[in-house]
């Protein structure tokens, strides 16, 4: 499943410096704005996409005041902020499949920067659909393991509306249909589970191993540069990390 790379990303986020955390909050705020505008409502009970982004915001410890203020601003009649959804597909070193999802106010700028990263670190940007066929879109909720009983967590997750469950060494992975992710995460939080991450993800159907040190370094740099870009929201890949 997605656990290995996802758990590393969570650990990296939890240990992020203030500047890094501020960038994460800015990216989540963009998602909140788009969710309100596309969903036509600032009420998560009537907007599944917004419910999912709120769950994601809470998982990265975005303050509730920030969340509410962003939603209220997006729902206001005078808010003219507009961001366009963009998706790029390509290959990293040794054919690793990579999908980049972003929100931008300048499509040309974002496309140029993403292409530059692929070219610089041993990959190449491909055509739409070149790798997306090998990923499945699912809601993925990560719960801190602590000393919780596997069966209890599984039953609670399934009763909350999850479609699948996996007990990993370092965490629990709860899978949902994309539109159910936010609601299931909210129910699990209400049961006092520590939700470390909650969002709709692209999960690879198969993985690629990298054995060459240079390929590994280039892949790490490609992911880091993409994730650090202000217009990039999420980076998905099928690199099997140790």
C-alpha positions in Angstrom: 0.0 0.0 0.0 1.1 3.6 0.3 2.3 3.5 3.9 6.1 3.6 3.5 6.4 6.9 1.6 3.3 8.4 3.2 4.7 7.8 6.7 8.0 9.4 5.8 6.2 12.5 4.5 4.2 12.7 7.7 7.3 12.5 9.8 8.9 15.2 7.7 5.9 17.4 8.0 5.6 17.0 11.8 9.3 18.0 12.1 9.1 20.9 9.7 10.4 24.3 10.7 8.1 27.3 11.1 8.8 28.5 7.5 8.0 25.1 6.1 4.8 24.9 8.1 3.7 28.3 6.9 4.2 27.1 3.3 2.1 24.0 4.1 -0.7 26.2 5.6 -0.6 28.4 2.5 -1.1 25.5 0.2 -3.9 24.1 2.3 -5.6 27.5 2.3 -5.6 27.4 -1.6 -7.3 24.1 -1.4 -9.9 25.4 1.0 -10.6 28.4 -1.4 -11.0 26.1 -4.4 -13.1 23.6 -2.5 -15.5 26.4 -1.4 -15.7 27.9 -4.9 -16.1 24.6 -6.8 -18.4 23.1 -4.2 -20.6 26.1 -4.1 -20.8 26.1 -0.3 -18.7 26.9 2.8 -20.6 24.2 4.8 -18.6 21.0 4.9 -21.9 19.1 5.5 -23.0 20.1 2.0 -19.6 20.0 0.3 -17.7 16.7 0.4 -14.6 18.2 -1.1 -14.4 20.9 1.5 -14.9 18.3 4.3 -11.9 16.4 3.0 -9.7 19.6 2.8 -10.8 20.6 6.4 -9.7 17.1 7.6 -6.4 17.6 5.8 -6.0 21.0 7.4 -6.6 19.7 10.9 -4.2 16.8 10.3 -1.3 19.3 9.6 -2.4 21.3 12.7 -3.6 24.3 10.8 -5.4 26.5 13.5 -9.2 26.4 13.5 -9.3 30.2 13.3 -7.2 30.1 10.1 -9.5 27.4 8.6 -12.7 29.4 9.4 -11.2 32.7 8.2 -10.1 31.2 4.9 -13.5 29.5 4.3 -15.4 32.7 5.2 -13.2 34.7 2.9 -13.6 32.3 0.0 -17.4 32.3 0.5 -17.5 36.1 0.5 -18.9 37.9 -2.5 -15.9 40.2 -2.9 -13.3 37.4 -3.0 -11.7 37.5 -6.5 -8.9 34.9 -5.9 -9.0 32.3 -8.5 -6.7 29.2 -8.9 -6.8 26.7 -11.7 -6.3 23.0 -11.1 -3.4 21.5 -13.1 -2.1 18.0 -13.4 1.3 16.9 -14.9 2.4 13.4 -15.6 5.9 12.1 -16.3 8.7 9.8 -15.4 11.5 10.1 -12.9 14.8 8.3 -13.0 14.6 4.7 -14.3 11.0 5.1 -15.3 9.4 5.9 -12.0 5.9 7.2 -12.6 5.2 10.6 -11.2 2.0 12.7 -11.1 2.0 16.3 -9.9 -1.2 18.1 -8.9 -1.2 21.8 -8.5 -3.3 25.0 -8.1 -2.0 28.0 -9.9 -2.9 31.5 -11.0 -0.4 31.2 -13.9 -0.4 27.9 -15.8 2.5 28.8 -18.1 4.8 29.6 -15.1 3.9 26.4 -13.3 4.3 24.2 -16.4 7.7 25.7 -17.1 9.0 25.2 -13.6 7.7 21.6 -13.4 9.2 20.7 -16.7 12.5 22.2 -15.5 12.6 19.9 -12.4 11.9 16.8 -14.5 14.7 17.7 -17.0 17.2 18.6 -14.3 16.8 15.5 -12.2 16.9 12.7 -14.8 13.2 12.5 -15.7 10.9 13.8 -18.4 7.5 15.3 -18.6 5.0 13.1 -20.5 1.6 13.4 -22.1 -1.6 13.5 -20.2 -2.6 9.9 -19.3 0.9 8.4 -19.7 1.1 7.2 -16.1 -2.3 8.0 -14.4 -3.7 4.7 -15.6 -1.5 2.9 -13.1 -2.8 4.8 -10.0 -6.1 4.5 -8.2 -7.8 7.5 -6.5 -8.7 6.8 -2.9 -9.2 8.6 0.4 -6.3 7.7 2.7 -6.4 8.4 6.4 -3.4 7.7 8.6 -3.9 7.1 12.3 -1.2 7.1 14.9 -0.6 3.6 16.1 0.2 4.2 19.8 -0.9 1.1 21.8 -4.3 0.7 20.0 -5.8 -2.7 19.3 -5.9 -3.6 15.6 -9.3 -5.2 15.6 -10.9 -2.3 17.5 -9.5 0.3 15.1 -10.6 -1.7 12.1 -14.1 -2.1 13.3 -14.4 1.6 14.2 -13.0 2.5 10.8 -15.4 0.3 8.9 -18.4 1.5 10.9 -17.3 5.1 10.2 -17.6 4.3 6.4 -14.2 3.1 5.4 -13.8 0.7 2.5 -10.6 -0.9 3.5 -8.1 -1.0 6.4 -4.4 -1.9 6.9 -2.5 -2.2 10.2 1.1 -1.2 9.5 4.1 -1.4 11.8 4.2 2.4 12.4 0.5 3.4 11.8 -3.0 2.4 10.7 -4.1 3.1 7.1 -7.8 3.7 6.5 -9.0 3.7 2.9 -12.3 5.3 1.7 -14.0 6.3 -1.4 -12.8 9.8 -2.5 -16.0 11.6 -1.5 -16.1 10.0 1.9 -12.6 10.8 3.2 -13.4 14.0 5.1 -16.5 12.5 6.8 -14.8 9.3 7.9 -11.8 11.3 9.2 -14.1 13.5 11.2 -15.9 10.5 12.7 -12.5 8.9 13.7 -11.3 12.2 15.2 -14.6 12.3 17.3 -13.6 8.8 18.6 -10.4 10.4 19.8 -8.1 8.7 17.3 -5.0 10.8 16.4 -5.5 11.5 12.7 -2.0 12.3 11.2 -3.1 12.7 7.6 -6.4 12.7 5.7 -6.7 13.4 2.0 -7.7 12.0 -1.3 -4.6 10.4 -2.9 -3.4 8.6 -6.0 -2.2 5.2 -4.9 0.1 3.3 -7.3 -0.9 -0.2 -8.5 2.7 -1.3 -8.6 6.1 0.0 -7.5 9.6 0.5 -9.0 12.8 0.0 -7.1 15.8 2.2 -7.6 19.2 0.6 -6.9 21.6 3.1 -8.4 22.7 5.8 -5.9 22.6 8.6 -8.5 19.0 7.6 -9.5 18.0 7.6 -5.8 19.5 11.1 -5.2 17.9 12.5 -8.3 14.5 11.1 -7.4 14.8 12.6 -3.9 15.7 15.9 -5.4 12.9 15.8 -7.9 10.3 15.2 -5.2 11.8 17.8 -2.9 11.9 20.5 -5.6 8.3 19.7 -6.7 6.9 19.7 -3.2 8.7 23.0 -2.4 7.1 24.8 -5.4 4.3 27.1 -4.2 2.0 26.0 -7.0 2.3 22.3 -6.4 -0.2 20.7 -3.9 0.7 17.0 -4.1 3.3 14.7 -5.7 2.5 11.0 -6.3 4.9 8.4 -7.5 5.5 4.6 -7.5 9.0 4.6 -6.2 9.3 1.9 -3.6 11.2 3.6 -0.7 12.8 1.6 2.0 
